[in-house]
Amino acid sequence: MACVPRLCDLTVNNQLAGVSPVEIFDRLASVWPQFSGDQRASVFSVLTLWWQASLGLYPSDPSPSTVLASLARLPMPLSHWLDYWLRDLDEAQAAHIADLALRGIDSPEWTAVPDKRGQVVGWLKSEPVLTGLTFVAGVHLGKETLGHVLDRLIGHD
């Protein structure tokens, strides 16, 4: 547990060459129950900043899909992260949702956590996401890309 702060720091600053954040969070999840409430709150604060930063630029490394798949390893509700994604939906965030819908949700990092993947798929198909993509991404994504994303989300693809 003593190495957790350093591993979190290296992970959120993308300084672990050759190691996926998902791998780190698989290990972090195994020690999460041993954390005190204060320790969890501190880690949660850092993770919230990491999540916000990943959504802020497009493209970003790691992608929000990878960051969210990492966070999905922890026994925390995904709703916090997903709700934030739509709070101030902009061009970058809409592009990240499109990437998640078209490529990210079928990646091994998501197929390894089918229950959490199912939650994200349900969220992607929700009215707020579809409406947000139509209004926000419709302005920034080409019509063909937006059409492909919407077809994928509503099951026509």
C-alpha positions as CSV (number, residue, x, y, z in Angstrom):
1,M,0.0,0.0,0.0
2,A,2.9,2.3,0.5
3,C,3.6,2.5,-3.2
4,V,0.0,3.5,-4.1
5,P,0.5,7.2,-4.1
6,R,3.5,7.0,-6.3
7,L,1.8,4.5,-8.7
8,C,-1.2,6.9,-8.9
9,D,1.1,9.8,-9.6
10,L,3.0,8.0,-12.3
11,T,-0.2,6.7,-13.9
12,V,-2.1,9.9,-14.0
13,N,0.9,11.7,-15.4
14,N,1.3,9.0,-18.1
15,Q,4.8,8.2,-17.0
16,L,4.6,4.4,-16.9
17,A,5.9,3.5,-20.4
18,G,4.7,0.1,-21.5
19,V,2.2,-0.3,-18.6
20,S,-1.5,0.3,-19.2
21,P,-3.3,2.2,-16.5
22,V,-5.8,-0.6,-16.5
23,E,-3.1,-2.9,-15.1
24,I,-2.3,-0.5,-12.3
25,F,-6.0,-0.2,-11.4
26,D,-6.5,-3.9,-11.4
27,R,-3.8,-4.0,-8.6
28,L,-5.2,-0.9,-6.9
29,A,-8.6,-2.5,-6.7
30,S,-7.1,-5.4,-4.8
31,V,-5.9,-3.1,-2.0
32,W,-8.8,-0.6,-2.1
33,P,-10.7,-2.3,0.8
34,Q,-7.7,-1.7,3.0
35,F,-7.8,2.1,2.5
36,S,-9.2,4.4,5.2
37,G,-11.9,6.8,4.3
38,D,-9.4,9.7,4.1
39,Q,-7.1,7.7,1.8
40,R,-10.0,6.9,-0.5
41,A,-11.1,10.5,-0.5
42,S,-7.5,11.6,-1.4
43,V,-7.2,9.1,-4.2
44,F,-10.7,10.0,-5.5
45,S,-9.7,13.7,-5.7
46,V,-6.7,12.8,-7.8
47,L,-8.7,10.5,-10.0
48,T,-11.3,13.1,-10.6
49,L,-8.7,15.5,-11.8
50,W,-7.2,12.8,-14.1
51,W,-10.7,12.1,-15.5
52,Q,-11.3,15.8,-16.1
53,A,-8.0,16.2,-17.9
54,S,-8.5,13.2,-20.1
55,L,-11.8,14.7,-21.3
56,G,-10.5,18.2,-21.8
57,L,-8.4,17.7,-25.0
58,Y,-9.0,15.7,-28.1
59,P,-7.1,13.5,-28.7
60,S,-5.7,12.7,-25.3
61,D,-3.3,10.1,-24.0
62,P,-4.6,8.0,-22.4
63,S,-8.0,8.3,-23.9
64,P,-11.1,8.7,-21.7
65,S,-12.0,5.1,-22.7
66,T,-8.8,3.9,-21.1
67,V,-9.2,6.2,-18.1
68,L,-12.8,5.1,-17.5
69,A,-11.9,1.4,-18.0
70,S,-9.2,1.9,-15.3
71,L,-11.7,3.6,-13.0
72,A,-14.2,0.8,-13.6
73,R,-11.8,-1.6,-11.8
74,L,-12.5,0.2,-8.5
75,P,-15.6,-0.4,-6.4
76,M,-17.0,3.0,-7.2
77,P,-20.1,3.9,-9.2
78,L,-19.4,4.7,-12.8
79,S,-22.3,7.2,-12.7
80,H,-20.0,9.9,-11.1
81,W,-17.6,9.7,-14.1
82,L,-20.3,9.4,-16.7
83,D,-22.4,12.2,-15.3
84,Y,-19.4,14.5,-15.4
85,W,-18.8,13.6,-19.1
86,L,-22.2,15.2,-20.0
87,R,-22.1,18.1,-17.6
88,D,-20.4,20.5,-20.0
89,L,-20.4,18.6,-23.2
90,D,-18.2,20.2,-25.8
91,E,-16.4,19.3,-29.0
92,A,-13.6,17.3,-27.3
93,Q,-15.9,15.4,-25.0
94,A,-18.3,14.6,-27.9
95,A,-15.4,13.3,-30.0
96,H,-14.3,11.1,-27.1
97,I,-17.8,9.7,-26.8
98,A,-17.8,9.0,-30.5
99,D,-14.4,7.2,-30.2
100,L,-15.7,5.2,-27.2
101,A,-18.8,4.2,-29.1
102,L,-17.0,3.2,-32.3
103,R,-13.8,1.7,-31.0
104,G,-13.3,1.8,-27.2
105,I,-16.2,-0.2,-25.8
106,D,-15.1,-3.3,-27.8
107,S,-11.5,-3.2,-26.6
108,P,-10.1,-5.9,-24.2
109,E,-9.9,-3.3,-21.4
110,W,-13.7,-3.2,-21.4
111,T,-14.6,-6.8,-22.3
112,A,-12.7,-7.9,-19.2
113,V,-15.3,-6.1,-17.0
114,P,-18.6,-7.1,-18.7
115,D,-20.9,-5.7,-15.9
116,K,-19.3,-2.3,-16.1
117,R,-19.1,-2.4,-19.9
118,G,-22.9,-3.0,-19.9
119,Q,-23.4,0.1,-17.7
120,V,-21.4,2.1,-20.2
121,V,-23.2,0.7,-23.2
122,G,-26.5,1.6,-21.5
123,W,-25.2,5.1,-20.9
124,L,-24.1,5.5,-24.5
125,K,-27.6,4.6,-25.6
126,S,-29.3,6.9,-23.2
127,E,-31.3,9.9,-24.3
128,P,-29.0,12.5,-22.8
129,V,-26.0,11.0,-24.7
130,L,-27.9,10.7,-28.0
131,T,-29.3,14.2,-27.7
132,G,-25.9,15.7,-26.7
133,L,-24.2,14.0,-29.6
134,T,-26.8,15.1,-32.0
135,F,-26.5,18.8,-31.0
136,V,-22.9,19.0,-30.0
137,A,-21.1,16.4,-32.1
138,G,-23.4,17.2,-35.0
139,V,-21.7,20.6,-35.3
140,H,-18.1,19.2,-34.9
141,L,-18.2,15.7,-36.4
142,G,-18.8,15.1,-40.0
143,K,-22.4,14.0,-40.8
144,E,-21.0,10.6,-41.9
145,T,-19.2,10.1,-38.6
146,L,-22.1,11.2,-36.5
147,G,-24.5,9.0,-38.5
148,H,-22.2,6.0,-38.0
149,V,-22.0,6.7,-34.2
150,L,-25.7,7.1,-33.9
151,D,-26.4,3.9,-36.0
152,R,-24.0,2.0,-33.7
153,L,-25.6,3.3,-30.5
154,I,-29.2,2.6,-31.5
155,G,-28.4,-0.8,-32.9
156,H,-28.5,-0.4,-36.6
157,D,-24.8,-1.3,-37.1
